[in-house]
Amino acid sequence: MSSGHFQEFEDEYLEMMYQFYEKDPDSRVRTGDLAEALRVTPASTTEMVQRLAIKGFLDYVPYKGSSLTEQGLIHGKKMKRRHRLAEVLLEHLPFDGNQHSTACRLEHAIDDDLEVALTIYLDNPVKDPSGTKIPSMSSDIEERVTKLNSGLSSLANLAVGSSGVVKIIALGKLDTDLVKQFNITIGDMVSKTGDSSYQCNDSDIQLHDDIAAKMIISQ
């Protein structure tokens, strides 16, 4: 791919092509439809489509439209996954801005290392905040996530009588404030004493499963 802002344009085109692919994997995308979806001119879209075809990302047939090659499908899927991971991340933050447009900017800053970290931190979400399916991770990313996830589990899945060290707290602001009231922080040892019952720092705690599921521990 290119570098800098021009690569971001290429990323946006391939991500949008993947969005069309999600709806109908077997159809070509007409240049006019792609231009309308991206809110750019047909002329600039034709130029970019031809450029991406030369690079091997698109199969372009004049007057019939474009489809993703295997290389293009891999890249478009990756960008769409990173966009939706960014939306899930923003959902966990006290963020009042435009979630979609901000995720569009964030996705270009997410490299493989950060995708691995976000996948683990967010507990590999399968849907974005709107309920849309998040594309699966690539085999390379999955291998790294599996390796790093070894020994990690959610607090909710901890067996009664077992203990673990808190590694990640992937909660929204209100839930995070609630957990702080219990003096649970990263690095604390938490023991499960019963269904939804825990002990931390010599205090007995009741945590709803929805909250405990977003707290990652190592055993």
trRosetta pair geometry for C-beta under 8 A, 3 or more apart (Angstrom, degrees):
i j d omega theta_ij theta_ji phi_ij phi_ji
1 7 5.0 80 148 -133 113 107
1 10 5.9 179 -151 93 103 147
1 11 7.6 45 -156 -60 148 83
1 55 7.8 73 -100 178 49 151
1 75 7.5 142 -66 -137 125 144
2 6 4.5 -48 114 100 148 110
2 7 4.4 -157 79 -69 77 79
2 10 6.1 132 26 -7 105 141
3 6 7.2 43 68 53 38 97
3 7 5.6 -3 -119 -26 10 127
4 7 6.1 122 57 12 38 98
4 8 7.6 -70 132 -5 42 97
5 8 5.3 -49 -157 29 44 117
5 9 6.9 47 148 -21 69 96
6 9 5.6 -46 -157 29 41 113
6 10 6.7 41 146 -16 67 101
7 10 5.4 -52 -151 38 39 113
7 11 6.1 47 148 -24 68 102
7 108 7.8 131 105 -148 96 112
8 11 5.4 -48 -147 34 33 117
8 12 6.4 37 153 -23 64 102
8 108 5.0 -2 -111 -114 100 149
9 12 5.7 -52 -151 32 32 112
9 13 6.7 31 152 -17 63 103
9 48 6.8 -117 145 -121 111 135
10 13 5.8 -55 -152 35 33 111
10 14 6.4 24 155 -11 67 109
10 48 7.3 -167 -98 -163 62 107
10 51 7.7 -101 -101 108 104 119
10 52 6.4 153 -143 -89 94 105
10 57 7.7 115 -175 26 107 170
11 14 6.0 -64 -148 42 28 104
11 15 6.0 29 156 -21 67 111
11 75 7.7 -119 -119 161 65 106
11 79 5.1 162 -171 -113 93 145
11 107 7.5 174 153 115 136 111
11 108 6.2 148 68 -100 165 94
12 15 5.7 -54 -142 37 28 112
12 16 6.3 26 158 -16 63 107
12 38 6.6 103 142 -132 112 117
12 79 8.0 -145 -79 166 28 151
12 104 7.7 38 -107 -162 104 105
13 16 5.9 -59 -150 38 28 107
13 17 6.3 30 151 -20 64 106
13 34 7.4 42 -147 179 84 123
13 38 6.9 -8 -97 -86 65 152
13 45 7.9 155 -119 -138 115 74
13 48 5.4 -161 -80 143 157 132
13 49 7.4 -157 -171 -77 138 62
13 52 6.3 -141 108 -49 139 152
14 17 5.4 -48 -145 36 35 115
14 18 6.5 39 152 -22 64 101
14 52 7.0 178 -68 -142 94 143
14 57 6.0 -69 -97 173 120 135
14 68 7.4 92 -150 -113 81 110
14 72 5.7 -144 -134 -162 108 84
14 75 5.1 -20 156 107 155 107
14 76 4.0 -134 157 -81 84 85
14 79 6.2 108 92 18 100 144
15 18 5.6 -51 -153 32 32 112
15 19 6.7 37 146 -23 63 101
15 76 5.5 172 -89 -149 31 73
15 79 4.0 -97 -82 108 105 128
15 80 5.3 151 -149 -63 86 75
15 83 6.6 91 -156 -25 140 140
15 107 7.7 65 -96 130 155 156
16 19 5.3 -46 -151 29 39 117
16 20 6.8 41 149 -15 65 97
16 34 6.5 117 119 -149 127 83
16 37 5.4 144 -166 116 128 126
16 38 5.6 -74 -56 -70 171 98
17 20 5.7 -50 -154 35 36 111
17 21 6.3 42 144 -24 65 105
17 29 6.2 -140 -127 15 77 155
17 34 7.1 5 -80 -120 77 121
17 58 7.0 -119 -123 -98 164 108
17 66 6.9 -62 -122 108 125 116
17 67 7.9 138 -172 -154 115 29
17 68 5.3 135 139 -65 123 102
17 72 6.7 -33 100 161 146 120
17 76 5.3 -95 75 -108 93 150
18 21 5.0 -50 -148 35 38 120
18 22 6.6 49 150 -29 66 94
18 68 6.8 54 -81 -64 65 154
18 73 7.0 121 -104 -140 94 52
18 76 3.1 169 -48 147 116 116
18 77 5.5 179 -138 -65 142 50
18 79 7.1 158 18 61 145 97
18 80 4.9 -128 101 -28 138 134
18 135 7.7 -35 166 -59 134 150
19 22 5.7 -40 -153 21 33 115
19 23 7.3 27 150 -12 58 102
19 37 7.5 -180 83 176 131 145
19 80 6.6 162 -64 -104 77 131
20 23 5.9 -61 -160 37 37 108
20 24 6.9 -42 167 48 71 83
20 27 7.6 -104 160 83 104 101
20 29 4.7 43 140 -87 169 127
20 33 7.6 98 -106 123 136 122
20 34 7.5 -57 -38 -91 147 84
20 37 7.6 -125 -60 -32 105 172
21 24 7.4 -100 -143 72 25 45
21 25 5.4 45 -171 -109 75 61
21 67 7.8 103 -93 -155 99 76
21 68 5.7 -23 -72 8 140 131
21 73 6.8 162 -153 -119 170 90
21 76 6.9 101 16 109 139 146
22 25 7.8 36 -94 -66 12 78
22 80 7.8 175 -44 -172 130 167
24 27 4.2 13 123 16 125 118
27 67 7.7 179 108 -94 32 109
28 61 7.0 -55 -133 40 158 109
28 64 5.6 32 93 143 164 84
28 65 3.5 135 140 87 109 115
28 66 6.0 135 -164 54 91 19
28 67 5.0 -82 -106 -48 69 95
29 33 5.8 -125 -173 80 80 118
29 34 5.2 83 143 -59 120 105
29 65 5.1 -180 77 -178 33 121
29 66 5.4 -32 57 62 88 78
29 67 7.0 138 6 -83 81 52
30 33 4.5 86 64 6 89 105
30 34 7.0 -162 91 -6 45 86
30 64 7.9 -111 -100 156 74 24
30 65 4.4 -76 -83 -87 42 117
31 34 5.7 -57 -148 38 33 111
31 35 6.2 36 154 -21 67 106
31 42 5.9 83 131 -153 106 88
31 45 5.3 143 -173 116 89 119
31 46 5.4 30 -158 -79 148 77
31 49 6.1 -98 -110 -10 101 159
31 65 6.4 -157 -28 -113 64 65
31 66 7.3 80 -74 -7 73 104
32 35 5.6 -52 -145 36 31 113
32 36 6.3 31 155 -19 64 106
32 42 5.6 -13 -99 -105 66 118
32 45 7.9 148 -85 76 24 153
33 36 5.7 -53 -147 36 31 111
33 37 6.3 31 154 -19 64 107
33 65 7.8 3 35 -120 114 126
34 37 5.8 -55 -147 36 31 111
34 38 6.3 12 159 -3 65 112
34 45 5.4 148 98 -164 105 134
34 49 7.2 102 83 -72 160 123
34 66 7.3 9 -42 40 152 118
35 38 6.2 -69 -145 48 26 98
35 39 8.0 137 162 -44 56 4
35 40 5.5 -105 -150 76 74 72
35 41 6.3 -42 -158 133 127 16
35 42 4.6 -77 -44 -85 170 55
35 44 7.6 121 -121 64 105 81
35 45 3.9 -107 -79 -25 93 153
36 39 7.3 24 -174 -76 31 44
38 45 6.9 148 50 -96 133 111
40 44 5.1 -89 158 77 117 125
40 45 5.7 141 92 -56 110 92
41 44 4.8 88 61 11 90 99
41 45 6.8 -153 95 -7 46 89
42 45 5.4 -59 -146 39 33 115
42 46 6.2 38 156 -24 68 102
43 46 5.9 -51 -151 31 29 111
43 47 6.7 28 152 -17 62 105
44 47 5.6 -52 -150 36 36 114
44 48 6.3 31 154 -16 67 107
45 48 5.9 -58 -146 40 31 106
45 49 6.0 33 156 -21 67 108
46 49 5.8 -54 -143 36 28 112
46 50 6.4 27 158 -17 63 107
47 50 6.0 -59 -152 36 27 109
47 51 6.4 27 151 -20 63 108
48 51 5.4 -54 -148 36 35 114
48 52 6.2 30 156 -16 68 106
49 52 5.9 -57 -145 40 29 107
49 53 6.3 34 152 -23 63 106
49 58 6.0 -86 -162 94 72 165
49 60 5.4 126 152 -106 102 136
49 66 5.3 -136 -156 -52 119 149
50 53 5.5 -52 -146 33 31 115
50 54 6.6 36 153 -21 63 102
50 60 6.3 -131 -94 90 50 170
51 54 5.8 -53 -154 32 31 112
51 55 6.6 21 150 -11 63 109
52 55 5.6 -57 -147 43 36 109
52 57 4.3 -68 -179 65 93 116
52 58 4.5 61 112 3 106 115
52 60 7.8 115 78 -42 85 124
52 66 8.0 55 83 -160 119 151
52 72 7.0 76 166 -106 114 123
53 56 7.7 61 180 -62 30 17
53 57 7.2 -92 -76 58 27 68
53 58 4.5 -65 -79 78 70 94
53 59 6.9 100 -128 -115 97 14
53 60 3.9 -69 -80 7 146 119
53 66 7.1 -120 -72 -124 109 116
56 69 5.9 -85 168 62 64 160
56 71 5.2 29 128 53 101 152
56 72 7.5 -163 125 -41 57 90
57 68 7.1 -44 165 -143 67 71
57 69 6.1 -162 -173 35 18 106
57 71 5.7 -99 -102 103 54 100
57 72 3.6 105 -177 -87 67 98
57 75 6.4 -46 -131 41 115 140
58 66 4.6 -10 -175 -168 123 123
58 67 7.0 142 -159 72 73 32
58 68 6.4 -55 -108 -107 62 40
58 69 6.3 -145 -92 -10 9 91
58 72 5.4 89 -65 -81 53 161
59 66 6.5 148 75 -157 50 65
59 67 5.0 -15 56 61 104 85
59 68 7.6 14 13 91 87 8
59 69 5.5 120 -37 -67 89 85
60 65 7.7 -108 -140 141 61 28
60 66 4.6 -20 -99 -100 73 96
61 64 4.0 -14 98 56 113 120
61 65 6.7 8 58 55 86 42
61 66 7.5 171 22 -85 63 46
68 72 3.8 -146 -155 101 82 114
68 73 4.3 117 133 -65 131 73
68 76 5.9 -85 -114 10 144 143
69 72 4.6 95 44 10 71 103
69 73 6.9 -127 93 -9 35 87
70 73 5.6 -51 -146 32 30 114
70 74 6.6 33 154 -20 62 103
71 74 6.0 -53 -153 31 30 111
71 75 6.6 20 154 -11 63 108
72 75 5.8 -60 -147 41 34 106
72 76 5.8 29 159 -17 70 111
73 76 6.0 -55 -138 41 27 107
73 77 6.0 28 161 -20 63 111
74 77 6.1 -60 -148 37 22 110
74 78 6.4 25 154 -22 60 109
74 138 7.1 56 -159 -102 96 120
75 78 5.6 -54 -150 33 31 114
75 79 6.5 27 156 -16 66 105
76 79 5.9 -56 -149 37 32 107
76 80 6.3 28 155 -16 67 107
77 80 5.9 -57 -145 39 30 108
77 81 6.2 34 154 -22 65 106
77 135 4.7 -165 -168 174 88 160
78 81 5.8 -55 -150 34 29 112
78 82 6.4 24 155 -16 64 107
78 135 7.8 -102 -70 93 23 139
78 138 6.6 -4 -90 -38 102 118
79 82 5.8 -56 -147 38 32 109
79 83 6.4 37 153 -23 65 104
79 107 6.0 76 -165 159 73 130
80 83 5.6 -49 -147 33 34 115
80 84 6.5 24 158 -12 65 107
80 135 5.4 80 90 -4 107 130
81 84 6.1 -64 -151 41 28 103
81 85 6.2 30 153 -20 66 108
81 115 7.5 54 115 -145 113 124
81 134 5.9 81 -134 177 70 87
81 135 4.3 -92 -70 64 95 99
81 136 7.6 -65 -100 72 133 16
81 137 6.7 135 -173 -91 157 56
82 85 5.5 -50 -142 37 33 114
82 86 6.3 39 154 -23 63 103
82 106 7.9 -153 153 114 94 82
82 107 4.3 117 113 -147 104 87
82 110 4.4 179 -157 75 123 141
82 115 6.1 -71 -98 -98 96 109
83 86 5.7 -57 -156 32 29 113
83 87 6.8 29 148 -19 63 102
83 103 5.2 86 -166 147 70 109
83 104 6.6 18 -130 -91 110 48
83 106 8.0 128 -122 74 49 88
83 107 4.3 -17 -78 -81 66 143
84 87 5.4 -44 -148 31 40 115
84 88 6.6 43 151 -18 65 99
84 103 7.6 53 -82 -179 22 144
84 128 4.0 -105 -157 -71 98 122
84 132 6.8 -121 -119 91 131 106
84 134 4.4 -167 109 -111 139 92
84 135 7.5 134 29 14 136 75
85 88 5.7 -53 -152 36 35 111
85 89 6.4 40 148 -22 66 104
85 110 7.1 122 78 -137 125 166
85 115 6.9 116 52 -134 170 74
85 118 5.0 85 167 133 129 138
85 119 7.1 -54 -124 -72 138 64
85 122 6.6 -180 -152 28 86 158
85 125 7.3 153 -113 48 66 109
85 134 6.7 91 -59 -148 69 137
86 89 5.5 -50 -148 34 34 116
86 90 6.4 35 153 -19 65 103
86 102 7.5 -156 151 115 117 77
86 103 3.9 145 101 -140 116 83
86 106 4.1 151 -141 90 139 129
86 107 5.4 -106 -12 -66 144 73
86 110 6.8 -129 -63 -38 106 138
86 118 7.9 -33 -72 -150 51 158
87 90 5.8 -52 -148 35 32 111
87 91 6.6 41 149 -27 62 102
87 99 5.6 72 -137 162 85 109
87 100 7.0 11 -100 -94 116 50
87 103 4.5 -10 -62 -87 76 153
87 128 4.7 34 84 -159 132 116
87 129 5.6 -123 148 9 107 103
87 130 7.8 -30 153 -4 150 92
88 91 5.4 -50 -155 27 35 118
88 92 7.0 29 150 -16 63 103
88 122 5.3 75 122 -152 130 147
88 125 4.9 178 -126 35 161 159
88 128 5.8 -119 -54 -130 88 62
88 129 6.5 172 -93 -40 55 82
88 134 7.6 -22 -31 -74 133 144
89 92 5.9 -63 -161 34 35 108
89 93 6.8 24 148 -16 68 110
89 106 7.6 -141 64 150 134 160
89 118 6.2 -58 -68 -142 124 115
89 121 7.9 42 -106 99 97 124
89 122 6.5 -89 -75 -72 71 129
90 93 5.6 -62 -148 37 39 110
90 95 4.9 -74 -167 59 86 155
90 99 5.1 163 105 -135 145 88
90 102 6.2 114 -97 93 149 129
90 103 6.4 -102 -8 -67 137 94
90 106 7.9 -171 -51 -2 111 158
91 99 7.3 41 -64 -133 73 136
91 129 4.8 167 -79 -77 138 125
91 172 7.1 -66 144 -87 66 106
92 122 7.3 -144 -24 -109 146 92
92 170 5.9 -55 -135 -179 153 72
92 171 6.6 139 -153 113 98 13
92 172 5.4 -125 -142 -80 47 59
93 172 7.7 -84 -7 -131 11 64
93 173 7.4 49 -177 -47 29 96
94 172 7.7 109 -69 -174 63 76
94 173 4.2 50 -68 -55 102 143
95 99 7.2 109 112 -93 123 79
95 102 7.4 -137 176 80 139 169
97 101 7.8 -95 146 67 104 100
97 102 5.5 93 103 -47 123 137
98 101 4.3 25 109 31 125 109
98 102 5.9 152 84 -17 68 91
99 102 6.1 -67 -147 41 22 108
99 103 6.1 23 158 -20 63 111
99 129 6.9 -46 162 44 160 147
100 103 5.8 -58 -149 36 27 111
100 104 6.6 34 151 -26 62 102
101 104 5.4 -45 -153 25 36 119
101 105 7.1 32 151 -14 62 99
102 105 5.9 -55 -158 35 38 107
102 106 6.2 34 149 -18 69 109
103 106 5.4 -55 -139 40 35 112
103 107 6.2 48 160 -37 68 99
104 107 6.3 -43 -148 16 24 114
105 108 6.7 -62 -172 27 37 106
105 109 7.5 20 143 -8 66 110
106 109 5.7 -69 -161 39 46 108
106 110 6.6 48 148 -33 77 103
107 110 5.7 -51 -153 20 38 115
109 114 7.4 -9 126 55 74 169
110 114 4.7 -129 -145 93 67 123
110 115 5.5 91 164 -63 109 81
110 118 7.0 -29 -137 -4 125 146
111 114 5.4 89 47 17 63 100
111 115 7.0 -116 105 -8 31 93
112 115 5.6 -56 -146 35 30 113
112 116 6.5 33 156 -21 65 102
112 140 7.3 -40 -145 118 131 119
112 141 6.5 -141 -152 -90 87 93
112 144 7.7 92 162 23 103 162
113 116 5.9 -54 -156 32 30 112
113 117 6.5 25 150 -15 64 108
114 117 5.4 -53 -146 39 38 112
114 118 6.0 37 155 -19 70 106
115 118 5.8 -54 -142 39 29 108
115 119 6.2 35 156 -25 63 106
115 137 7.3 147 152 -128 118 111
115 141 5.8 -53 113 -130 121 134
116 119 5.8 -56 -150 32 27 113
116 120 6.6 18 156 -11 62 107
116 141 5.9 -154 -80 -152 80 83
116 144 4.9 -56 -116 113 136 125
116 145 5.6 -156 -145 -73 80 77
116 148 6.7 98 168 14 115 150
117 120 6.1 -62 -153 40 30 105
117 121 5.8 26 155 -19 68 114
118 121 5.5 -55 -134 42 31 111
118 122 5.7 10 170 -1 69 114
119 122 6.6 -64 -136 49 18 94
119 124 5.1 29 -176 -89 84 74
119 137 6.2 18 -107 -72 150 144
119 141 6.9 122 -20 164 159 114
119 145 5.2 -58 104 -107 136 134
120 123 7.5 22 -178 -78 30 34
120 124 7.4 13 -85 -43 31 82
120 145 6.1 -173 -61 -142 91 88
120 148 6.0 -68 -77 107 150 124
120 149 6.0 -159 -116 -79 105 91
120 152 7.2 27 -159 105 109 166
120 168 7.1 174 133 -41 88 162
120 216 7.3 81 163 -136 83 171
121 168 5.4 -156 -129 -152 63 141
121 170 5.5 141 163 -89 69 120
121 216 7.7 -119 -128 4 36 146
122 125 5.1 -55 142 -16 114 104
122 170 5.7 162 -107 -157 40 148
123 154 6.5 31 -118 -75 136 114
123 170 6.3 -160 -13 53 98 156
123 213 7.3 78 -149 152 176 82
123 214 6.5 -116 -10 -119 139 59
123 216 6.8 -172 -78 -70 95 112
124 137 7.7 -77 -133 -18 105 125
124 145 7.1 89 -77 179 119 149
125 128 7.4 101 123 -84 131 39
125 134 5.9 83 103 6 84 151
126 133 6.6 -34 160 -142 77 72
126 134 5.9 -160 -170 38 26 99
127 130 8.0 -127 167 71 96 51
127 131 5.4 -13 178 -150 134 33
127 132 6.3 144 -156 69 80 31
127 133 5.9 -50 -100 -99 73 38
127 134 6.1 -158 -94 -11 16 89
128 131 7.3 -47 69 21 64 17
128 132 5.0 -7 38 58 107 89
128 134 5.8 122 -45 -67 79 94
136 142 7.9 5 165 -68 96 123
137 141 4.1 -112 175 91 116 124
137 142 4.9 149 94 -59 114 81
137 145 6.7 69 90 -6 169 143
138 141 4.8 91 55 11 80 102
138 142 6.8 -143 94 -7 39 90
139 142 5.5 -54 -142 38 32 115
139 143 6.3 38 156 -25 64 103
140 143 5.9 -52 -152 30 28 112
140 144 6.8 22 153 -12 61 106
141 144 5.9 -60 -153 39 34 108
141 145 6.1 33 152 -20 69 108
142 145 5.6 -54 -143 38 31 112
142 146 6.1 34 157 -21 65 106
143 146 5.9 -54 -147 35 27 112
143 147 6.5 27 154 -19 61 107
144 147 5.7 -55 -149 36 31 112
144 148 6.3 21 158 -10 67 109
145 148 6.0 -62 -145 44 29 103
145 149 5.6 24 158 -20 67 118
146 149 5.7 -60 -136 41 24 110
146 150 7.0 51 155 -50 58 85
147 150 6.1 -31 -167 -12 31 113
148 152 7.6 5 132 -2 65 138
149 152 4.8 -98 -159 48 58 117
151 218 5.1 33 133 -151 103 89
151 219 6.0 -145 -169 48 79 73
152 167 6.6 -72 -123 43 109 151
152 216 5.6 9 -174 -179 110 108
152 217 7.1 160 -149 82 63 35
152 218 5.5 -40 -92 -90 67 73
153 157 4.8 -103 166 79 117 123
153 158 6.6 146 99 -69 120 66
153 164 7.3 -119 57 -102 92 166
153 216 7.3 169 90 -148 20 68
153 217 6.4 -26 67 61 68 82
153 219 7.0 6 23 -17 109 115
154 157 4.9 88 61 7 84 101
154 158 7.7 -119 102 -25 51 79
154 212 6.6 102 154 137 99 70
154 213 4.8 12 174 -150 151 46
154 214 7.1 9 -139 -42 116 15
154 215 6.5 97 -161 66 72 54
154 216 6.1 -53 -100 -97 53 57
154 217 7.4 75 -173 16 16 84
155 158 5.5 -29 -162 -6 44 120
155 164 7.1 -153 -106 63 70 128
155 166 7.6 -2 -72 -102 120 86
155 190 6.3 -12 -130 97 119 147
155 192 7.5 159 -179 -72 77 109
155 198 7.3 -6 176 -91 121 147
155 207 7.3 -3 116 94 134 152
155 212 4.2 -111 92 -168 104 84
155 213 7.4 -112 54 -65 75 19
155 215 4.2 3 -5 82 127 108
155 216 7.5 -115 -27 -77 78 12
155 217 5.4 91 -79 -16 73 120
156 209 4.9 81 -131 -155 126 76
156 212 3.8 124 -67 108 79 105
156 213 4.2 -13 1 -74 144 66
156 215 7.8 120 -22 46 77 87
157 213 7.8 75 -25 -116 84 70
158 162 5.2 -146 -179 82 91 111
158 163 7.7 43 -168 -110 135 11
158 164 5.8 -128 -106 1 130 125
158 190 7.7 -179 -2 104 174 102
158 192 4.5 164 108 -27 114 138
158 217 6.6 11 -69 52 124 143
158 219 7.7 158 -120 -77 95 120
159 162 4.4 73 64 -2 84 127
159 192 6.7 167 95 66 29 138
160 192 5.2 -109 -110 119 43 106
160 193 6.9 23 -152 160 86 12
160 194 6.0 41 -128 -102 122 29
160 195 7.4 -39 -76 -51 123 52
161 191 7.8 -22 -164 -175 18 99
161 192 6.9 -34 13 80 28 85
161 193 7.8 80 -71 -115 43 37
162 191 7.2 -173 102 -145 30 68
162 192 5.9 12 58 35 71 107
162 219 6.7 -14 171 -128 120 128
163 189 5.7 17 175 -179 121 98
163 190 6.6 169 -152 86 73 39
163 191 4.3 -34 -94 -94 94 77
163 192 7.5 -166 -84 8 44 69
163 219 7.4 135 90 -128 50 82
164 189 7.4 174 92 -147 23 61
164 190 6.2 -20 64 60 71 85
164 217 3.2 85 125 150 131 132
164 218 6.0 163 -167 72 99 29
164 219 4.6 -57 -101 -80 99 71
165 187 6.5 -18 -175 -152 104 31
165 188 7.1 164 -150 83 63 30
165 189 5.6 -37 -94 -93 69 63
165 190 7.8 139 -110 15 20 76
165 217 6.0 146 67 -160 35 85
165 218 5.3 -20 57 57 94 86
165 219 7.9 174 15 -82 73 29
166 169 6.7 17 179 -56 119 94
166 184 6.4 127 -55 176 163 96
166 185 7.0 159 83 107 142 28
166 186 5.6 -130 112 -123 101 37
166 187 6.4 -36 67 21 87 23
166 188 5.0 18 18 53 120 79
166 189 7.9 -141 -4 -76 80 17
166 190 6.0 68 -49 -9 98 118
166 215 6.2 -44 -132 179 101 106
166 216 7.6 100 -158 78 57 49
166 217 5.6 -47 -93 -99 41 84
167 186 6.8 41 -152 -146 19 89
167 216 5.0 -59 67 105 98 94
167 217 6.1 146 4 -122 90 25
167 218 5.3 73 -43 -18 130 97
168 186 7.5 30 -83 -110 23 104
168 215 7.1 173 90 -156 61 40
168 216 3.8 19 49 42 103 117
169 176 6.4 108 138 -117 123 90
169 179 6.3 -174 -153 102 137 165
169 184 7.7 138 -93 119 136 103
169 185 8.0 -75 -22 -144 144 37
169 186 6.6 -116 -7 -66 105 83
169 214 7.2 61 -167 125 48 86
169 215 5.4 -1 -112 -114 68 81
169 216 7.8 -137 -63 25 32 73
170 214 4.5 -117 74 -178 86 95
170 215 7.4 -165 27 -79 71 35
170 216 7.0 49 -6 -13 108 104
171 175 3.9 -117 -179 95 124 116
171 176 4.6 163 89 -60 111 76
171 179 6.5 135 32 -8 161 135
171 211 6.6 23 -107 -144 130 80
171 214 5.2 124 -73 109 75 134
171 215 7.4 -2 -40 -65 111 81
172 175 5.2 82 56 20 75 103
172 176 6.7 -138 97 -10 32 95
173 176 5.6 -59 -143 37 27 113
173 177 6.3 29 158 -21 64 104
174 177 5.8 -53 -152 33 30 111
174 178 6.6 32 149 -21 62 104
175 178 5.4 -50 -151 32 37 116
175 179 6.5 38 151 -19 67 102
175 211 5.5 -168 -160 -117 122 104
175 214 7.5 51 125 68 150 139
176 179 5.7 -52 -149 36 34 110
176 180 6.4 38 150 -22 65 104
177 180 5.5 -52 -150 33 33 115
177 181 6.9 43 149 -28 62 97
178 181 5.7 -48 -161 21 35 115
178 182 7.4 24 147 -9 62 101
178 211 7.3 -78 88 -126 131 151
179 182 5.8 -60 -162 38 41 107
179 184 5.0 -75 177 62 91 112
179 207 7.9 38 -102 -115 86 120
179 211 7.0 179 -67 179 105 124
179 215 7.4 157 -121 -83 147 130
180 183 7.2 40 -177 -81 43 30
180 184 7.3 -110 -90 51 28 66
180 185 7.5 50 -115 -75 71 85
182 200 6.7 69 147 63 106 126
182 203 6.7 -172 -166 102 78 137
182 205 4.9 60 -151 -118 137 130
182 207 7.8 -54 -26 -72 171 103
183 188 7.8 137 132 -99 73 156
183 200 7.1 -175 89 113 83 109
183 201 5.3 -65 107 48 123 157
183 203 6.9 96 48 22 117 147
184 188 5.5 -134 -148 57 61 153
184 190 6.7 28 -131 -80 118 123
184 200 5.2 31 -94 119 94 164
184 201 7.7 -150 -83 1 57 115
184 205 7.4 41 -47 -101 124 171
184 215 7.7 -13 143 -137 139 148
185 188 5.5 106 56 -25 59 115
188 200 5.5 50 151 -164 130 116
188 201 6.5 -50 -149 -42 125 98
189 200 7.0 173 89 -130 50 76
190 198 5.4 -6 -177 -176 104 126
190 199 7.2 155 -159 75 57 45
190 200 4.6 -23 -106 -83 79 109
190 215 8.0 21 27 135 164 137
190 217 6.6 -108 49 -100 111 142
191 198 6.5 149 79 -162 47 69
191 199 4.7 -13 60 56 101 97
191 200 7.4 175 21 -68 67 58
192 197 7.1 102 -168 83 61 61
192 198 5.6 -40 -104 -103 51 77
193 197 4.6 -72 73 118 91 106
193 198 6.3 155 12 -114 88 18
193 199 5.4 71 -34 -20 124 103
193 204 7.1 -54 36 -131 155 92
194 197 3.7 22 56 42 92 128
196 206 5.8 32 139 -159 98 75
196 207 6.0 -153 -165 68 73 53
196 208 6.6 2 -139 -109 121 26
196 209 6.3 -77 -91 -52 97 76
196 212 7.2 -151 -124 -15 62 144
197 204 7.0 -16 -168 -170 96 94
197 205 7.3 145 -160 80 49 51
197 206 6.0 -26 -101 -100 63 67
198 204 7.6 149 84 -159 43 49
198 205 4.6 -28 70 68 91 102
198 206 7.7 163 24 -88 78 20
198 207 5.9 5 8 8 125 115
198 212 7.6 164 -40 -108 137 124
199 202 7.4 1 180 -127 101 14
199 203 6.8 167 -153 79 63 38
199 204 5.6 -30 -99 -99 81 55
199 205 6.8 164 -93 16 26 87
200 203 6.1 -26 70 58 62 88
200 205 5.9 -4 22 -3 100 137
207 211 5.1 -116 -177 83 98 118
207 212 4.7 113 118 -58 123 100
207 215 7.9 -30 171 10 157 142
208 211 4.9 87 64 9 82 102
208 212 7.0 -162 91 -4 39 90
209 212 5.5 -57 -137 44 36 109
209 213 5.9 46 159 -33 68 104
210 213 5.9 -47 -147 25 24 116
210 214 7.4 10 156 -7 54 107
211 214 6.3 -71 -162 39 34 101
211 215 7.0 26 148 -19 68 109
212 215 5.7 -61 -151 33 40 111
